[in-house]
Structures are given as C-alpha cells and as structure tokens.
Amino acid sequence: MKLRCTTGHIGLGGAIYATGDVFDIDDDVVARSLIDGGDAEEVVDAPAPIEAESVIERDDGDDKSKKSARGKRR
C-alpha cells in the first residue's frame, strides 16, 4: 500500500519519512495503524492526465469577434 506521511516523521524499517514523503508498505496491519493514528494517509494512484495535442493557431489578421453571426451574403 502506498502511504504519505502526514506527521513530522515516521520511522519504519530503518527508514525515516518526513511530512509529505510517499512510501510503500506491504504490511496492511501496520499501514492501517498508521492511517488510523493520523500519521499517514493512503495515496490513491490517479490515472495520468491525457495530454492535449498541440493546437497551432493561425492569425489571419481578421478579428472574427466583430463579424456578424449571420455571415456574408453574396
């Protein structure tokens, strides 16, 4: 389970984690104890955001905001 330290420091398995550090723990009992005690919170992996394709804007030198919504008649 992936956890984030929410208190000053957590000593676990010889490592010390500070506030904001994310770490993995395989023991669900210990993980639940840290969460229930307010020392850590579970980190849920969110899906990576989809990157938008680059949009190339063309400047016609024409301000379309001033054109009539009806368009031109021929």
CORZI-V113005 format. One record per backbone hydrogen bond with DSSP energy under -0.5 kcal/mol. NH is the residue of the N-H (numbers start at 1). CO is the residue of the C=O. Records with the same first field share a line. If there is no record, write none. Layout:
NH->CO / CO
This chain:
3->23
4->41
5->21
6->39
7->39
10->17
12->10 / 15
15->12
17->10
19->8
20->5
21->18
23->3
25->1
28->26
31->27
32->28
33->29
34->30
35->31
36->32
37->33
38->35
39->34
40->34
41->4
43->2
44->42
45->43
46->44
56->54
57->55
60->58
63->61
64->62
66->63
67->64
